[in-house]
Amino acid sequence: MILASQVWTQIFWTSAISGGLLAGVPLMFTALGESISERAGVLNIGLEGMMLAGAYCGFLGAYYLDTQWLGYLTGIAAGMLASTIMVVLCVWLGLDQIVVGIAITLGGEGITSVLYQTRFSSAQPRLGNVSPNSIPLLDRVPVLGKGINGEFPLFSQPLVVYLGLAFAVLLGWIFRSTNIGLNLRAAGEKPEALDAAGVSVVATRSYAVLATGALAGLGGAYLSIAVTGGFQPFLTQGQGFMAIVIAMLARGRPVAVVIFSLMFGIALSLSTLLGIAGINLAPEVVNMIPFAAIILALILFARRAYLPPALALPYVRGAR
């Protein structure tokens, strides 16, 4: 019985962390992008639509070009293309960011659904498995490093996951120690001061929104290529809105974004974990748990969430 208990613990915790990482990586990329735009004073409600655009175009790129990396690039391009709508309407013309973001989300849902149903409704093709890259020596870590059926799911991830974690660390350094990070913060907190210093608030916010679109597109592409191995309408299922919550709770700290993404990723992978634990719940209840976790997180941490003073407020050059 002791041996069985040890095996159950090993399988459960390894599956929990690896499953949370698999499901949390799209959230991580998208929430990192939202952190950039929020720092610059732009509330990007259109993340869901950008993720769907990236997921569909990333699927097309990987399917037709037969390589995951070109799929990621096409997903990034699609996310940036969708974000240009917000750049033009919100940053340049000063329209309401929430209304435009909702329009991008609804447009992304409708357009990707129609295009997929028109082209792939009968075939519904699938992509091949993404090859993982193992980290040497980490199989010696107690419990989490032990293999399951000869595999090491926690420390054997696609290369883009390691690049994403490295980017989170790099982004934290950019926020803290570079003029780029200082300009982003000024654009969200005191845009008039940034304008007075001779730096364009419009250009700073435009670059921030384009970066957000690129990362949201990458998150969507990873979701369709590496997580599900294909595309289906409404694939993201609200993950864009989860990413907004994560960015707010993380208070502009990329490492905190990674931690919260892992936590919500575990909530998203609960169906597998409950099966391992021998707990049977109705699918409706399981699907509701991630959103209940969001509500709980907001109740516990919302008071400490950070929002820049100029968030969602348009800026007119020369205004004081």
C-alpha positions in Angstrom: 0.0 0.0 0.0 2.9 2.4 0.8 4.4 1.8 -2.7 1.0 2.4 -4.3 0.6 5.6 -2.4 4.0 6.8 -3.5 3.3 6.0 -7.1 -0.1 7.8 -6.9 1.6 10.9 -5.4 4.4 10.9 -8.0 1.9 10.5 -10.9 -0.5 13.0 -9.5 2.0 15.8 -8.8 4.0 15.3 -12.0 0.8 15.3 -14.0 -0.5 18.4 -12.1 2.6 20.5 -12.8 3.2 19.3 -16.4 -0.5 19.6 -17.2 -0.6 23.1 -15.7 2.5 24.0 -17.7 0.9 22.7 -21.0 -2.3 24.5 -20.5 -0.7 27.6 -18.9 1.8 28.4 -21.7 -0.9 30.0 -24.0 -2.1 32.0 -21.0 1.5 33.0 -20.1 2.3 34.4 -23.6 -1.0 36.3 -23.8 -0.8 37.7 -20.3 2.8 38.8 -20.9 1.5 40.7 -23.9 -1.3 42.2 -21.9 1.2 43.3 -19.2 3.0 45.3 -21.9 -0.1 47.1 -23.2 -1.4 47.8 -19.7 1.9 49.3 -18.7 1.5 51.7 -21.7 -2.1 52.6 -20.8 -4.0 50.4 -23.2 -6.6 47.9 -21.9 -6.7 45.2 -24.6 -10.1 43.5 -24.2 -9.6 42.0 -27.7 -7.1 39.3 -26.6 -9.6 36.5 -27.2 -10.0 37.5 -30.8 -6.2 37.9 -31.3 -5.6 34.5 -29.8 -8.2 32.9 -32.1 -6.6 34.6 -35.1 -3.2 33.3 -34.0 -4.6 29.9 -33.4 -6.3 29.6 -36.8 -3.4 31.1 -38.8 -0.9 29.1 -36.8 -2.7 25.9 -37.5 -2.8 26.8 -41.2 0.9 27.6 -41.2 1.9 24.4 -39.5 -0.5 22.3 -41.6 0.4 23.6 -45.1 4.0 24.5 -44.5 4.6 21.3 -42.4 6.7 22.9 -39.7 5.7 24.2 -36.3 8.0 27.2 -36.3 6.4 28.7 -39.4 3.1 28.0 -37.8 4.2 30.1 -34.8 5.4 32.9 -37.1 2.1 33.0 -39.0 0.2 33.0 -35.6 2.4 36.0 -34.5 1.7 37.8 -37.8 -2.1 37.2 -37.4 -2.1 38.5 -33.9 -0.2 41.6 -34.9 -2.6 42.2 -37.8 -5.6 42.0 -35.5 -3.9 44.3 -33.0 -3.5 47.0 -35.8 -7.2 47.5 -35.5 -6.8 48.6 -31.9 -3.7 50.7 -32.8 -5.6 52.7 -35.5 -9.0 53.0 -33.7 -7.9 53.4 -30.1 -4.3 54.7 -30.0 -4.4 56.9 -33.1 -8.1 58.0 -33.2 -8.8 57.8 -29.5 -11.9 55.6 -29.6 -13.2 53.6 -26.6 -10.7 50.7 -25.9 -13.3 48.4 -24.4 -15.8 48.7 -27.2 -13.1 48.2 -29.9 -11.7 45.3 -27.9 -15.1 43.5 -27.7 -15.5 44.1 -31.4 -12.1 42.4 -32.1 -13.1 39.5 -29.9 -16.4 39.0 -31.6 -14.9 39.4 -35.1 -12.1 36.9 -34.3 -14.6 34.4 -33.1 -16.9 34.8 -36.1 -14.3 35.0 -38.8 -12.1 32.1 -37.7 -15.2 29.9 -37.2 -16.6 30.7 -40.7 -13.2 30.2 -42.4 -12.6 26.9 -40.6 -16.1 25.5 -41.3 -15.8 26.5 -44.9 -12.4 24.9 -45.5 -12.2 22.0 -43.1 -15.7 21.2 -41.9 -15.6 17.7 -43.4 -11.9 16.8 -43.1 -11.0 18.3 -39.7 -7.3 17.5 -40.1 -4.9 17.1 -37.2 -1.3 18.1 -36.7 1.5 15.8 -35.7 2.9 15.8 -32.1 5.4 18.5 -31.3 8.8 17.1 -30.4 9.8 17.9 -26.8 13.3 18.9 -25.7 14.5 17.3 -22.4 16.5 19.2 -19.8 19.5 17.0 -18.7 20.0 16.0 -15.1 16.6 17.2 -13.9 15.3 13.6 -13.8 17.1 13.4 -10.5 14.7 15.9 -8.8 12.7 14.0 -6.2 9.1 13.1 -7.2 8.7 15.7 -10.0 11.8 14.5 -11.8 10.8 10.8 -11.8 9.5 9.4 -15.1 6.1 8.0 -15.9 6.3 5.0 -18.2 9.8 6.0 -19.2 8.9 9.6 -20.0 9.7 12.8 -18.1 6.7 15.1 -19.0 7.6 17.9 -16.6 11.2 18.5 -17.8 10.5 17.5 -21.5 8.7 20.4 -23.2 8.7 22.0 -26.6 11.6 24.4 -27.1 9.1 27.4 -27.4 8.2 26.8 -23.7 11.8 27.4 -22.6 12.0 30.4 -24.9 8.8 31.8 -23.3 10.1 31.4 -19.8 13.4 33.1 -20.8 11.4 35.9 -22.4 9.5 36.4 -19.2 12.7 37.0 -17.3 14.0 39.3 -20.1 10.8 41.3 -20.0 11.1 41.8 -16.3 14.6 43.2 -16.8 13.3 45.4 -19.6 10.6 46.8 -17.4 13.0 47.5 -14.5 16.2 48.6 -16.1 15.8 50.0 -19.6 14.5 53.2 -21.2 11.9 51.1 -23.0 10.4 50.0 -19.7 10.5 53.5 -18.4 8.7 54.9 -21.4 6.1 52.2 -21.2 5.5 53.0 -17.6 5.3 56.7 -18.2 2.8 56.2 -21.1 0.5 54.4 -18.6 1.0 56.6 -15.6 2.0 60.1 -16.7 1.6 60.3 -20.5 1.9 64.1 -20.4 5.3 63.8 -18.7 6.4 61.4 -21.5 5.2 63.9 -24.1 7.0 66.7 -22.4 10.2 64.7 -22.5 9.9 64.5 -26.3 8.9 60.9 -26.5 5.8 60.1 -28.6 3.0 58.6 -26.4 1.2 57.4 -29.6 4.3 55.6 -30.9 5.0 54.0 -27.5 1.5 52.8 -27.1 1.4 51.6 -30.7 4.5 49.4 -30.3 3.1 48.1 -27.0 -0.2 47.1 -28.6 1.6 45.4 -31.6 3.7 43.5 -29.1 0.6 42.4 -27.3 -1.0 41.2 -30.5 2.2 39.3 -31.4 2.3 37.5 -28.0 -1.4 36.8 -28.1 -1.1 35.3 -31.6 1.8 33.2 -30.4 -0.3 32.0 -27.4 -3.1 31.0 -29.7 -0.7 29.3 -32.2 0.8 27.3 -29.3 -2.7 26.3 -28.2 -3.6 24.9 -31.7 -0.2 23.4 -32.6 1.2 22.0 -29.4 -1.8 21.7 -27.0 -4.7 20.5 -29.1 -2.9 19.5 -32.3 -5.6 21.2 -34.4 -8.1 24.0 -34.6 -11.8 24.1 -33.8 -14.2 27.1 -33.5 -14.0 29.0 -30.2 -10.9 27.0 -29.3 -9.7 29.5 -26.7 -12.9 29.2 -24.5 -12.3 32.4 -22.6 -8.6 32.2 -22.1 -8.1 35.7 -23.5 -10.1 37.1 -20.6 -8.2 34.8 -18.2 -5.0 36.4 -19.4 -6.4 39.9 -18.6 -7.1 38.8 -15.1 -3.6 37.3 -14.8 -1.9 40.5 -16.0 -3.9 42.6 -13.5 -3.2 40.2 -10.6 0.5 40.0 -11.5 0.8 43.9 -11.2 3.1 44.2 -14.1 5.6 41.6 -12.9 6.4 39.0 -15.6 7.6 36.3 -13.2 4.3 36.6 -11.3 2.5 36.2 -14.7 4.3 32.9 -15.1 3.2 31.7 -11.7 -0.4 32.7 -12.0 -0.5 31.2 -15.5 0.7 27.9 -14.1 -1.9 28.0 -11.4 -4.8 28.7 -13.9 -3.3 26.1 -16.2 -3.6 23.5 -13.5 -7.3 24.6 -13.1 -7.8 24.1 -16.9 -6.3 20.6 -16.8 -8.4 19.4 -13.8 -10.3 16.9 -15.9 -7.1 14.8 -16.3 -6.1 15.2 -12.7 -9.5 14.2 -11.3 -9.3 11.1 -13.4 -5.9 10.2 -12.0 -7.3 10.8 -8.4 -10.3 8.6 -9.2 -12.8 11.5 -8.8 -15.7 11.5 -11.2 -17.5 14.8 -11.8 -19.9 15.9 -14.4 -18.2 17.6 -17.4 -20.2 20.8 -16.8 -18.8 21.0 -13.2 -15.2 20.4 -14.4 -15.5 23.1 -17.1 -16.8 25.6 -14.5 -13.9 25.2 -12.1 -11.4 27.4 -14.0 -13.8 30.3 -14.0 -14.6 29.7 -10.4 -10.9 29.9 -9.7 -10.8 33.3 -11.5 -13.6 34.6 -9.3 -11.9 33.3 -6.2 -8.6 34.9 -7.2 -10.2 38.2 -7.8 -11.9 38.1 -4.4 -8.6 37.3 -2.7 -6.1 39.5 -4.7 -8.1 42.2 -6.5 -7.3 44.8 -3.9 -3.7 44.4 -4.6 -4.1 44.4 -8.4 -2.3 47.3 -10.1 -3.9 49.4 -12.8 -2.0 52.4 -14.3 -3.8 55.7 -13.7 -4.1 56.4 -17.5 -5.3 52.9 -18.4 -8.0 52.9 -21.1 -7.8 56.7 -21.4 -7.0 58.2 -24.9 -4.2 60.7 -25.0 -4.1 63.9 -27.2 -0.7 65.2 -27.9 0.0 68.4 -26.1 -2.8 67.9 -23.5 -1.9 68.7 -19.9 
